[in-house]
């Protein structure tokens, strides 16, 4: 079987690529000619050069393909030109769906986001049956993913074999940019988180997210979505686990949300004057006002998705950051085996 993966040079996509190779599948990856491909080095994959906004390159990349894993996304909480986010995430998804329809692809797995499921003020744990409106989305990234997910739903209603997965917050090795969540881990390791706010997320090992994509391709129902997640943790709980693993001290000060919000406003003003990306994205601070906790039972029952140790995934992430020069000072004690259940 030949599968095409978009975003294979990214955090989740590189792990999906490795997992499919472990299943002895043939893998073709769609990459831009100038993209950073460090996470694909040494892997037996076929390179297809193209762009989600270039329909001709998509048609060429889909020749002979049975399955598409559309993992690519512009994941930023700030952009100088927000239109770029929509062009990549919405228009790019629409283009790939249409090209896949013409190529008669057997299965199309769309990687959405748990952000399209969690409302700003949930009264109960949201799940796959929680349906929101565009007005519920905070920021351009979430809005773009919501609109792209609607494209996937519509394609399924029109008869395309589309299955949607909604990863929560993946952690683990290979987050080289890093993502906003990886930045939290890295900032903690480098002593740059002196305090925390009362927020929370659902976390999952990135390797489990990769296997969940394959399970969705194998067992998912067309037109349905599946949350790929593991444990709901407050930010304080996450930092405590990181402290247990790394030996770094746990911050003791809990800040009211108004403090980072004001800091983000000031940072945004300075950044706009200096024409640089803000260190504290305002959208991220607005998102942090709400805990993004979810129920994860559907994928466990329908796909037999059984994620492993979250502490183990965080330990692998810490090892990777240390081994690749992201951590400025050595950790104590050695991280191996330091996590707690």
GUNU-616881 format. One record per residue: residue in three letters; x, y, z of N, C-alpha, C in turn. Coordinates in steps of 0.1 Angstrom, whole numbers, padded with zeros to 4 digits, always signed. Example, Ala and Ser with C-alpha at 12.3 -4.5 7.8 and 13.67 -1.06 7.14 Angstrom:
// residues 2
ALA+0132-0057+0078+0123-0045+0078+0132-0033+0078 SER+0128-0022+0071+0137-0011+0071+0129+0000+0079 
// end
This chain:
// residues 341
UNK+0008-0012+0000+0000+0000+0000+0009+0013+0000 UNK+0005+0022-0008+0012+0035-0009+0004+0046-0003 UNK+0010+0052+0007+0004+0063+0014+0011+0076+0012 UNK+0004+0087+0010+0009+0100+0009+0007+0108+0022 UNK+0018+0114+0028+0017+0121+0040+0021+0135+0037 UNK+0012+0145+0041+0016+0159+0041+0021+0163+0055 UNK+0030+0172+0056+0035+0176+0069+0044+0166+0075 UNK+0050+0157+0067+0059+0146+0072+0072+0151+0078 UNK+0075+0164+0075+0088+0169+0081+0085+0177+0094 UNK+0072+0176+0099+0068+0182+0111+0068+0173+0123 UNK+0063+0178+0134+0064+0170+0147+0055+0157+0146 UNK+0042+0159+0144+0033+0148+0143+0036+0140+0130 UNK+0037+0147+0119+0039+0140+0106+0051+0131+0105 UNK+0062+0135+0111+0074+0126+0111+0071+0113+0119 UNK+0063+0114+0129+0060+0102+0137+0050+0093+0129 UNK+0041+0100+0122+0032+0092+0114+0040+0084+0103 UNK+0049+0091+0097+0058+0085+0087+0065+0073+0093 UNK+0071+0075+0104+0079+0064+0110+0070+0052+0113 UNK+0058+0055+0119+0049+0044+0122+0044+0036+0110 UNK+0041+0043+0099+0037+0036+0087+0048+0027+0081 UNK+0060+0033+0082+0072+0025+0077+0074+0012+0086 UNK+0071+0013+0099+0071+0002+0108+0061-0009+0104 UNK+0050-0004+0098+0039-0014+0093+0043-0019+0079 UNK+0055-0016+0074+0060-0020+0061+0051-0015+0050 UNK+0046-0002+0052+0039+0004+0041+0049+0013+0033 UNK+0045+0015+0020+0053+0024+0012+0048+0038+0015 UNK+0057+0047+0016+0054+0061+0020+0060+0071+0011 UNK+0051+0080+0006+0055+0091-0002+0052+0104+0006 UNK+0061+0113+0007+0059+0125+0015+0059+0137+0006 UNK+0049+0146+0008+0048+0159+0001+0055+0169+0009 UNK+0066+0175+0003+0074+0185+0009+0076+0197-0001 UNK+0078+0208+0005+0083+0220-0003+0098+0218-0006 UNK+0103+0222-0018+0117+0221-0021+0126+0227-0010 UNK+0122+0238-0004+0130+0245+0005+0128+0241+0020 UNK+0119+0231+0023+0116+0228+0036+0127+0221+0044 UNK+0127+0222+0057+0137+0215+0065+0132+0201+0067 UNK+0141+0191+0063+0137+0177+0063+0146+0169+0072 UNK+0151+0176+0083+0160+0169+0092+0153+0156+0099 UNK+0140+0157+0101+0133+0145+0108+0131+0134+0098 UNK+0134+0136+0085+0132+0125+0075+0145+0119+0071 UNK+0156+0124+0076+0169+0119+0072+0171+0104+0075 UNK+0175+0097+0065+0177+0083+0066+0165+0074+0065 UNK+0153+0080+0063+0141+0072+0062+0138+0068+0047 UNK+0134+0056+0045+0132+0051+0031+0118+0056+0026 UNK+0117+0069+0023+0105+0075+0018+0108+0081+0004 UNK+0097+0082-0004+0097+0088-0017+0094+0103-0015 UNK+0102+0112-0020+0099+0126-0019+0091+0131-0031 UNK+0080+0138-0028+0072+0145-0038+0072+0159-0035 UNK+0078+0167-0044+0079+0182-0042+0066+0189-0046 UNK+0061+0197-0038+0049+0204-0041+0044+0213-0030 UNK+0032+0218-0032+0027+0228-0022+0011+0226-0022 UNK+0005+0227-0011-0009+0225-0009-0017+0235-0017 UNK-0010+0246-0020-0017+0257-0028-0015+0255-0043 UNK-0007+0245-0047-0004+0243-0061-0011+0230-0065 UNK-0023+0231-0072-0031+0219-0075-0024+0209-0084 UNK-0016+0215-0093-0009+0206-0103+0001+0197-0095 UNK+0008+0202-0086+0018+0194-0078+0010+0184-0070 UNK-0002+0187-0065-0010+0177-0058-0014+0165-0066 UNK-0018+0168-0078-0022+0157-0087-0010+0148-0090 UNK+0001+0154-0092+0013+0145-0095+0017+0137-0083 UNK+0016+0142-0071+0020+0135-0059+0010+0124-0055 UNK-0002+0124-0061-0012+0114-0057-0013+0102-0067 UNK-0004+0102-0077-0005+0091-0086-0001+0077-0079 UNK-0010+0068-0080-0008+0055-0074-0011+0054-0059 UNK-0015+0065-0053-0017+0065-0038-0031+0059-0034 UNK-0031+0051-0024-0043+0045-0018-0048+0053-0006 UNK-0039+0058+0002-0043+0065+0014-0036+0079+0015 UNK-0043+0089+0020-0037+0102+0023-0038+0105+0037 UNK-0027+0109+0043-0027+0114+0057-0024+0129+0056 UNK-0034+0137+0058-0032+0151+0057-0029+0157+0070 UNK-0016+0157+0074-0012+0162+0087-0007+0176+0087 UNK-0003+0181+0075+0003+0194+0074-0006+0205+0079 UNK-0001+0215+0087-0009+0226+0091+0001+0237+0095 UNK-0004+0249+0093+0004+0261+0097+0000+0264+0112 UNK+0008+0259+0121+0005+0259+0136+0012+0271+0142 UNK+0006+0282+0142+0012+0294+0148+0001+0302+0156 UNK+0005+0308+0167-0005+0316+0175-0003+0331+0171 UNK+0006+0334+0162+0007+0347+0157+0013+0346+0143 UNK+0008+0355+0134+0013+0356+0121+0012+0371+0116 UNK+0023+0376+0110+0023+0389+0105+0011+0391+0095 UNK+0009+0381+0087-0003+0381+0078-0011+0369+0080 UNK-0022+0370+0088-0030+0359+0091-0036+0351+0079 UNK-0037+0358+0068-0042+0352+0056-0034+0339+0052 UNK-0021+0340+0055-0012+0328+0052-0017+0316+0059 UNK-0022+0317+0072-0026+0306+0080-0039+0300+0073 UNK-0048+0308+0068-0060+0303+0062-0057+0297+0048 UNK-0047+0303+0041-0044+0297+0028-0038+0283+0030 UNK-0030+0281+0039-0024+0268+0041-0034+0258+0047 UNK-0041+0262+0058-0050+0253+0065-0063+0250+0059 UNK-0069+0260+0053-0083+0259+0047-0082+0256+0032 UNK-0076+0266+0025-0075+0264+0010-0067+0251+0007 UNK-0056+0249+0014-0047+0238+0012-0055+0225+0014 UNK-0063+0224+0024-0071+0212+0027-0081+0210+0016 UNK-0088+0221+0012-0098+0219+0001-0091+0214-0012 UNK-0080+0220-0015-0073+0215-0027-0069+0201-0027 UNK-0064+0196-0015-0060+0182-0014-0072+0173-0014 UNK-0083+0177-0008-0095+0169-0008-0100+0167-0023 UNK-0100+0178-0030-0104+0177-0044-0095+0169-0053 UNK-0082+0170-0051-0072+0162-0058-0074+0148-0055 UNK-0076+0145-0042-0078+0131-0038-0090+0125-0043 UNK-0101+0133-0044-0113+0128-0050-0111+0124-0065 UNK-0104+0132-0072-0101+0129-0086-0092+0117-0088 UNK-0083+0115-0078-0074+0104-0079-0080+0091-0073 UNK-0093+0092-0068-0100+0080-0063-0092+0074-0052 UNK-0087+0082-0042-0080+0077-0031-0090+0068-0022 UNK-0085+0057-0017-0093+0048-0009-0097+0054+0005 UNK-0088+0061+0011-0090+0066+0025-0082+0080+0026 UNK-0089+0089+0033-0083+0102+0035-0084+0105+0050 UNK-0073+0106+0057-0073+0109+0071-0069+0123+0073 UNK-0078+0131+0078-0076+0145+0080-0072+0148+0095 UNK-0061+0154+0097-0056+0157+0111-0062+0171+0115 UNK-0072+0171+0123-0078+0183+0128-0071+0187+0141 UNK-0079+0193+0150-0074+0197+0163-0084+0196+0173 UNK-0081+0193+0186-0090+0193+0196-0096+0206+0199 UNK-0089+0217+0194-0095+0230+0195-0108+0233+0188 UNK-0111+0224+0179-0124+0226+0172-0136+0219+0180 UNK-0132+0213+0191-0142+0206+0199-0145+0212+0212 UNK-0134+0219+0218-0136+0224+0232-0141+0238+0231 UNK-0153+0240+0238-0159+0254+0238-0152+0262+0249 UNK-0153+0275+0248-0146+0284+0258-0150+0281+0272 UNK-0163+0278+0274-0168+0276+0288-0175+0262+0289 UNK-0168+0251+0288-0175+0238+0289-0181+0235+0302 UNK-0193+0230+0302-0200+0226+0315-0197+0212+0318 UNK-0195+0204+0308-0191+0190+0309-0179+0187+0300 UNK-0173+0175+0302-0162+0172+0293-0167+0171+0279 UNK-0161+0179+0270-0165+0178+0256-0160+0165+0250 UNK-0167+0161+0239-0162+0149+0232-0165+0151+0217 UNK-0165+0140+0209-0166+0141+0195-0180+0146+0191 UNK-0190+0145+0200-0203+0149+0196-0206+0164+0200 UNK-0196+0170+0205-0197+0185+0208-0195+0193+0195 UNK-0205+0200+0192-0204+0207+0179-0205+0222+0182 UNK-0195+0230+0177-0194+0244+0179-0196+0252+0167 UNK-0195+0265+0169-0196+0274+0158-0183+0282+0156 UNK-0181+0288+0144-0169+0295+0142-0167+0306+0152 UNK-0177+0312+0157-0176+0322+0167-0170+0317+0181 UNK-0171+0304+0183-0165+0298+0195-0150+0297+0194 UNK-0144+0299+0183-0130+0297+0181-0122+0309+0185 UNK-0111+0307+0192-0103+0318+0197-0090+0319+0188 UNK-0088+0329+0180-0076+0331+0172-0077+0325+0158 UNK-0068+0330+0150-0068+0326+0136-0064+0311+0134 UNK-0055+0305+0142-0052+0291+0140-0064+0282+0143 UNK-0071+0284+0154-0083+0276+0157-0094+0278+0146 UNK-0096+0291+0142-0106+0294+0132-0103+0287+0119 UNK-0090+0287+0115-0086+0280+0103-0088+0265+0104 UNK-0085+0259+0115-0087+0245+0117-0102+0241+0117 UNK-0110+0250+0123-0124+0247+0123-0130+0247+0109 UNK-0126+0257+0101-0130+0258+0087-0125+0247+0079 UNK-0113+0243+0081-0107+0231+0073-0114+0218+0077 UNK-0118+0217+0090-0125+0205+0094-0139+0204+0087 UNK-0145+0216+0086-0158+0217+0079-0157+0212+0064 UNK-0145+0216+0058-0143+0211+0044-0142+0195+0044 UNK-0136+0190+0054-0135+0175+0055-0148+0169+0057 UNK-0156+0174+0066-0170+0169+0068-0178+0170+0055 UNK-0177+0181+0048-0185+0182+0036-0180+0172+0026 UNK-0168+0170+0024-0163+0160+0015-0168+0146+0018 UNK-0169+0143+0031-0174+0130+0035-0189+0129+0032 UNK-0196+0140+0034-0211+0140+0030-0213+0138+0015 UNK-0203+0143+0007-0204+0141-0007-0199+0128-0012 UNK-0195+0119-0003-0191+0105-0006-0177+0102-0006 UNK-0168+0111-0002-0154+0108-0001-0151+0100+0012 UNK-0142+0091+0011-0139+0083+0023-0130+0090+0033 UNK-0135+0100+0040-0128+0109+0048-0130+0105+0063 UNK-0120+0104+0071-0120+0102+0085-0112+0113+0092 UNK-0117+0118+0103-0111+0129+0110-0105+0125+0123 UNK-0093+0129+0126-0087+0127+0139-0084+0140+0145 UNK-0086+0141+0158-0084+0154+0166-0074+0151+0177 UNK-0061+0153+0174-0051+0151+0185-0053+0162+0195 UNK-0050+0158+0208-0050+0168+0218-0037+0175+0218 UNK-0029+0174+0229-0016+0181+0229-0005+0171+0229 UNK+0002+0168+0217+0012+0158+0217+0025+0163+0223 UNK+0032+0154+0230+0045+0156+0236+0054+0144+0233 UNK+0067+0147+0231+0076+0136+0229+0088+0142+0221 UNK+0097+0133+0216+0109+0137+0208+0106+0142+0195 UNK+0114+0151+0190+0113+0156+0176+0106+0169+0174 UNK+0102+0175+0184+0095+0188+0183+0105+0199+0181 UNK+0110+0200+0169+0122+0208+0167+0120+0223+0165 UNK+0108+0227+0162+0106+0242+0160+0108+0250+0172 UNK+0103+0248+0184+0092+0238+0188+0078+0244+0187 UNK+0068+0235+0189+0054+0239+0189+0052+0248+0202 UNK+0041+0255+0203+0039+0262+0215+0039+0254+0228 UNK+0035+0241+0227+0036+0232+0239+0050+0228+0241 UNK+0057+0225+0231+0072+0222+0232+0079+0234+0238 UNK+0075+0246+0235+0081+0258+0241+0079+0259+0256 UNK+0068+0254+0260+0065+0254+0275+0075+0245+0282 UNK+0077+0233+0276+0086+0223+0282+0101+0229+0281 UNK+0104+0234+0270+0118+0239+0269+0120+0251+0278 UNK+0111+0260+0279+0112+0272+0288+0114+0267+0302 UNK+0106+0257+0306+0108+0251+0320+0122+0246+0322 UNK+0127+0238+0312+0140+0232+0314+0151+0243+0315 UNK+0148+0254+0308+0158+0265+0308+0156+0276+0319 UNK+0147+0272+0328+0144+0281+0340+0137+0294+0336 UNK+0129+0294+0326+0123+0306+0321+0108+0306+0325 UNK+0103+0297+0334+0089+0298+0338+0090+0300+0354 UNK+0090+0312+0358+0090+0315+0373+0077+0313+0379 UNK+0066+0313+0372+0053+0312+0377+0044+0305+0367 UNK+0031+0302+0371+0022+0295+0362+0008+0301+0365 UNK-0001+0298+0355-0015+0302+0356-0024+0290+0357 UNK-0036+0292+0361-0045+0281+0363-0051+0278+0350 UNK-0045+0269+0342-0050+0264+0329-0047+0249+0328 UNK-0052+0243+0318-0049+0229+0316-0052+0224+0302 UNK-0046+0213+0299-0048+0207+0286-0048+0191+0287 UNK-0053+0185+0276-0051+0170+0276-0039+0167+0268 UNK-0030+0159+0274-0017+0156+0268-0017+0141+0263 UNK-0009+0138+0253-0007+0125+0248+0006+0124+0241 UNK+0012+0112+0242+0025+0109+0235+0023+0111+0220 UNK+0033+0117+0214+0032+0119+0199+0033+0106+0192 UNK+0040+0096+0197+0040+0083+0191+0026+0077+0191 UNK+0018+0079+0201+0005+0074+0202-0004+0081+0192 UNK-0002+0094+0190-0010+0101+0180-0007+0095+0166 UNK+0005+0091+0164+0009+0085+0151+0002+0072+0149 UNK+0002+0064+0159-0005+0051+0158-0020+0053+0156 UNK-0025+0063+0163-0040+0066+0162-0044+0070+0148 UNK-0035+0076+0140-0038+0079+0126-0040+0066+0118 UNK-0031+0057+0120-0032+0044+0113-0044+0037+0117 UNK-0048+0037+0130-0060+0030+0135-0072+0036+0129 UNK-0072+0049+0128-0083+0056+0122-0085+0052+0107 UNK-0074+0050+0100-0074+0046+0086-0079+0032+0085 UNK-0076+0023+0095-0079+0009+0094-0094+0007+0099 UNK-0098+0014+0110-0111+0011+0116-0120+0023+0117 UNK-0116+0035+0114-0125+0046+0115-0137+0046+0105 UNK-0148+0052+0110-0159+0053+0101-0159+0066+0093 UNK-0162+0065+0080-0162+0077+0072-0172+0088+0078 UNK-0167+0100+0078-0175+0111+0082-0175+0113+0097 UNK-0167+0105+0105-0167+0106+0119-0153+0111+0123 UNK-0152+0117+0136-0140+0121+0141-0137+0115+0154 UNK-0124+0114+0157-0119+0107+0169-0108+0115+0176 UNK-0111+0118+0189-0101+0125+0197-0090+0115+0200 UNK-0077+0119+0197-0066+0111+0201-0059+0118+0213 UNK-0062+0114+0225-0057+0120+0237-0055+0110+0248 UNK-0050+0115+0259-0047+0106+0270-0052+0112+0283 UNK-0044+0121+0289-0047+0126+0303-0049+0141+0303 UNK-0059+0145+0311-0062+0159+0314-0053+0163+0325 UNK-0045+0173+0323-0036+0178+0334-0037+0194+0334 UNK-0036+0199+0346-0035+0213+0348-0020+0217+0344 UNK-0017+0229+0342-0004+0233+0339+0005+0231+0351 UNK+0000+0233+0363+0007+0230+0375+0011+0215+0376 UNK+0002+0206+0373+0005+0192+0373+0016+0188+0362 UNK+0015+0194+0351+0025+0192+0340+0038+0196+0345 UNK+0039+0208+0351+0052+0213+0355+0058+0205+0367 UNK+0049+0199+0375+0054+0190+0386+0060+0178+0380 UNK+0054+0172+0370+0059+0160+0363+0073+0163+0357 UNK+0074+0175+0350+0086+0179+0344+0097+0181+0355 UNK+0093+0186+0366+0102+0188+0377+0107+0175+0383 UNK+0098+0165+0384+0102+0152+0389+0112+0145+0380 UNK+0110+0147+0367+0119+0140+0357+0132+0147+0356 UNK+0132+0160+0356+0144+0168+0352+0152+0173+0364 UNK+0146+0173+0376+0153+0179+0387+0152+0194+0388 UNK+0146+0201+0378+0144+0215+0378+0134+0219+0389 UNK+0136+0230+0396+0126+0234+0406+0112+0237+0400 UNK+0102+0234+0408+0088+0237+0404+0085+0251+0408 UNK+0080+0259+0399+0076+0273+0402+0065+0272+0413 UNK+0066+0282+0422+0056+0282+0433+0045+0292+0432 UNK+0047+0302+0423+0038+0313+0423+0028+0311+0412 UNK+0015+0313+0416+0004+0311+0407-0001+0325+0404 UNK-0001+0329+0391-0005+0342+0387-0019+0343+0383 UNK-0026+0354+0386-0040+0356+0380-0038+0358+0365 UNK-0048+0354+0357-0048+0355+0343-0045+0370+0338 UNK-0049+0379+0346-0047+0393+0342-0032+0397+0340 UNK-0023+0391+0347-0009+0394+0347-0003+0390+0333 UNK-0004+0378+0329+0001+0374+0315-0007+0381+0304 UNK-0020+0384+0306-0027+0392+0296-0021+0406+0294 UNK-0019+0413+0305-0013+0426+0304+0001+0425+0298 UNK+0009+0415+0302+0022+0413+0296+0022+0410+0281 UNK+0012+0403+0277+0010+0400+0263+0006+0412+0255 UNK-0002+0420+0261-0006+0433+0254+0006+0442+0252 UNK+0014+0443+0263+0026+0451+0262+0036+0446+0252 UNK+0038+0432+0252+0047+0426+0243+0042+0427+0228 UNK+0029+0427+0226+0024+0428+0213+0026+0442+0207 UNK+0025+0452+0216+0027+0466+0212+0042+0468+0208 UNK+0051+0463+0217+0065+0465+0214+0069+0457+0201 UNK+0063+0445+0200+0067+0437+0188+0062+0443+0175 UNK+0050+0450+0176+0045+0456+0164+0054+0468+0160 UNK+0059+0475+0170+0068+0486+0167+0082+0481+0161 UNK+0086+0470+0166+0099+0464+0162+0097+0455+0150 UNK+0085+0452+0146+0082+0443+0135+0088+0429+0137 UNK+0085+0424+0148+0090+0410+0152+0079+0402+0158 UNK+0081+0389+0158+0071+0380+0164+0070+0382+0179 UNK+0059+0383+0185+0058+0385+0200+0063+0373+0207 UNK+0070+0375+0219+0074+0364+0227+0062+0358+0234 UNK+0052+0366+0237+0040+0362+0244+0028+0364+0235 UNK+0024+0354+0227+0013+0356+0218+0000+0359+0225 UNK-0007+0369+0222-0019+0373+0228-0030+0362+0227 UNK-0030+0356+0215-0040+0345+0213-0037+0333+0223 UNK-0025+0330+0225-0022+0319+0235-0026+0322+0249 UNK-0024+0335+0253-0029+0339+0266-0044+0338+0267 UNK-0051+0342+0257-0066+0342+0257-0070+0327+0258 UNK-0063+0318+0251-0067+0304+0251-0065+0298+0265 UNK-0054+0303+0272-0051+0297+0285-0061+0301+0296 UNK-0070+0309+0293-0081+0312+0303-0090+0301+0305 UNK-0090+0291+0296-0099+0280+0296-0092+0267+0296 UNK-0095+0257+0305-0090+0244+0305-0095+0236+0293 UNK-0086+0231+0285-0090+0223+0273-0090+0208+0276 UNK-0099+0204+0286-0100+0190+0290-0111+0184+0281 UNK-0109+0171+0278-0118+0164+0269-0120+0149+0274 UNK-0131+0143+0269-0133+0129+0271-0126+0121+0260 UNK-0120+0110+0262-0112+0103+0252-0117+0089+0250 UNK-0129+0085+0253-0133+0071+0253-0137+0066+0239 UNK-0141+0075+0230-0146+0070+0217-0135+0063+0210 UNK-0123+0070+0209-0112+0063+0201-0108+0051+0208 UNK-0108+0050+0221-0104+0038+0228-0113+0027+0225 UNK-0126+0029+0224-0136+0018+0221-0136+0015+0206 UNK-0137+0025+0198-0140+0023+0184-0127+0019+0176 UNK-0116+0025+0180-0103+0022+0173-0094+0013+0180 UNK-0097+0010+0193-0088+0003+0202-0075+0011+0203 UNK-0077+0024+0205-0066+0033+0208-0063+0034+0222 UNK-0051+0028+0226-0047+0027+0240-0033+0034+0242 UNK-0034+0047+0245-0021+0054+0247-0013+0049+0259 UNK+0000+0051+0258+0010+0047+0268+0013+0057+0278 UNK+0024+0056+0285+0027+0065+0296+0030+0079+0292 UNK+0023+0088+0298+0026+0102+0295+0039+0107+0300 UNK+0042+0102+0312+0055+0105+0318+0066+0100+0310 UNK+0065+0089+0304+0075+0084+0295+0077+0092+0283 UNK+0066+0098+0277+0067+0107+0266+0074+0120+0269 UNK+0071+0125+0281+0078+0137+0286+0092+0135+0288 UNK+0096+0123+0293+0110+0120+0295+0117+0119+0282 UNK+0111+0113+0272+0117+0112+0258+0119+0126+0252 UNK+0109+0135+0255+0110+0148+0250+0122+0156+0256 UNK+0123+0154+0269+0135+0160+0277+0148+0155+0271 UNK+0149+0142+0270+0161+0136+0264+0164+0142+0251 UNK+0154+0144+0242+0156+0148+0229+0161+0163+0229 UNK+0155+0171+0237+0159+0185+0238+0174+0186+0243 UNK+0177+0178+0253+0191+0178+0258+0201+0173+0248 UNK+0197+0162+0241+0207+0157+0231+0209+0166+0219 UNK+0199+0175+0216+0200+0183+0205+0203+0198+0208 UNK+0208+0200+0220+0214+0213+0223+0204+0224+0227 UNK+0191+0221+0230+0181+0231+0233+0182+0235+0248 UNK+0188+0226+0256+0188+0229+0271+0202+0235+0274 UNK+0202+0247+0281+0214+0255+0282+0223+0249+0293 UNK+0218+0243+0304+0226+0238+0315+0222+0223+0317 UNK+0232+0215+0322+0229+0201+0324+0218+0199+0335 UNK+0210+0188+0333+0200+0185+0343+0205+0177+0354 UNK+0198+0178+0365+0201+0169+0377+0188+0165+0383 UNK+0186+0153+0387+0194+0141+0385+0193+0137+0370 UNK+0200+0127+0366+0198+0121+0352+0184+0118+0350 UNK+0178+0122+0338+0164+0120+0336+0160+0106+0335 UNK+0169+0096+0331+0165+0082+0329+0159+0077+0341 UNK+0146+0072+0340+0139+0065+0351+0134+0074+0362 UNK+0135+0087+0360+0131+0096+0370+0117+0099+0371 UNK+0109+0095+0361+0095+0099+0362+0087+0090+0372 UNK+0075+0096+0375+0067+0088+0384+0054+0086+0377 UNK+0046+0075+0381+0034+0072+0375+0023+0081+0379 
// end
